[in-house]
Amino acid sequence: MSVTDDAIEAIKQMIVDGELRPGDRLPREADLADRLGLSRNSLREAVRALSLIHVLDVRRGDGTYVTSLEPSLLMDAMGFVVDFHRDDTVLQFLEARRVIEPAVTEMAARHMPDSDLEDLAKLLDSLGDRPTVDQLVENDLEFHRRIAGGCGNSVLASLLESLSGRTQRARTWRGITQEGVAERTLAEHHAILHALAARQPDVARAAATVHIAGVEQWLRQTLVE
């Protein structure tokens, strides 16, 4: 490990041990470097690296603080990494969604408040009968985002948000090239919503699996052709 890696590990351990908690200010740079037995340059590099992944927040003229460490904040770093993947890996992201999203939808059937389900129905109704591809994809992203947000697990919701956005281009291309995709998507969304509203976790999981698998199957066929 490099000296900077040692510094990162030392700060991380302080957080894991509870010595530094969300919102806490780090000790003065000179004091912390001396305590950890590191050079101030190495400590600065470590702080810079940890700020990039939203573990630390450097406030100019005020000091360095531990962030809230909320999953949605930390998962931003994963989204940054995901953006570097090539188009030929999008199928793997769809596979990951097929594993995770049905479980999240099943959880939402148990935890999502009735008021949120009513808003979900309004979201689908707002699309109308003849949406454009962009409107369909935007509505689709928001539909799944709200379900994930209602699953009761912020880590899963944030993870799914990172994965879902990476498949947006594939869904847009499907909407352009595949006939009847809008009607099929809306029908599948309504099936998911019906299962959620009926508080049928198993049915909700199955409906979500069918929905995600449809996009995945289309992409597999497209890549073969």
Summary of the structure (lengths in Angstrom):
residues: 225
radius of gyration: 21.9
end to end distance: 46.4
largest distance: 66.1
contacts: 665
relative contact order: 0.11
helix: 73%
strand: 4%
